[in-house]
Each structure stands twice: as structure tokens, then as C-alpha cells.
Amino acid sequence: MAILAGGFFVGCGRGNAYVMYDPKIRISGFPPTVGGILTYCIYGVFCLLPVLLDAADGYRWARLRREVARAGRADYRLWAGGEVQKR
């Protein structure tokens, strides 16, 4: 995330994009240069990063829930008198 923000700030600093914050963000002008396109692509990924991380986290939790459901219920009790006992 810091790399993306840094890339965007470097692009704006080199004149590839113009950004003003007062109290809303205004991005004006789209220079058709490689630096301008790269700066706006970095900004787009930076803005979508929370959505992408949330989707990846949701997928991970769904996979873990499936694994737990597939494992079923254990047929033993732990810590019953200090040793493992079968039911």
C-alpha cells in the first residue's frame, strides 16, 4: 500500500498528474504519456486495494469454513482425567 501511494506521489511530483485536495480530491488533466497512464493506474489500484483485500479475506475464510465442515466432529474428548478417552 505504501509502495502504491509512493508511486502515485512520485508521478504527481513529476507532473504526470495534477491532484488538489480542498476538501475533496480533484484530479484533473490526463496527459497521454506513459508516466501519466502509469500514475493513474497506480492510483486506481491504490483505491481498489481495500476491496481486493476484503475479497481475498472472504475467500480465505470461506475455504477455512469448508475445511472445518468437511472435517466433521471429533469422536474423542481431550483433557478428561488427564488422558485422551474414546467415546
N, C-alpha and C positions, 0 to 999 in steps of 0.2 A: 504494500500500500504506500509506503514511504517512497519507494522507487518510482511508482507511477506519479505520485504528487511531485516529486523532484523533476521527473521528465517533463511534466506539464509546465512547471515553473521555469525550467530552462528554456523550453520552447517559447513561452511568453516573453522571457527576457531577451531572447534573440530576435524578437519581432515577428515570430511566426503566427502569433495570435494576439488579440487585444482583449484584456479582461478588466472589468471595472466592478467593484463591489460597493454599492451605495443604495440602500440596504438590500438590494437584490443583485444577483450576479448578471452582468451583461457581457456577453461575448459577441463582439461584432467583427465583421470582416472575415472572409475566408480566402486567404491567399492560396492560389493553386500551386503551391510549391511542395516539395517533398517534406520539408520541415513543418509546414502548416498542416498538411494532411496527417503527419505523424503526431503532431501536438494534439489535434482534435481526436484522433483515435485513442491516444493515451488518456485524454480526458473522459472519453466515453467509457473505456474500461474501468477507469477510476470511479466513475459514477455508478456503474453496474456491479462493482465488486461486492457490495453487501448482498445484493440479490443472488449473485453466483455462489457466494459463501453459504448463504442460507439454503439454497437448493442442494448444495453438496452435503451440508449438515443433515438436511431432511432425508436425503438418500441414505446416508450412513446410518441414521437411527432406524429407518425402515428395514435396512438389511440386518441390523442387530436384533430388532424385534422378531424378524422371520427366523433367525437362528435360534433365539430363545424359544419360540413357539415350536420349532422343529425338534428341539432337544427333549421336550416333554417334561414330565415331572420325575424327579429323582425318587428312587424306591428305597432310600436309606435315610437314617437320621444321624446327624453329626452331634457330638457332644452329649450323648445320652449315657451318662455314667462314665465319661472319660474315654469311651471307645466307640467305634462305629458299629451300629447294630442294623441288621437287616429287618425289614418289616415282615 
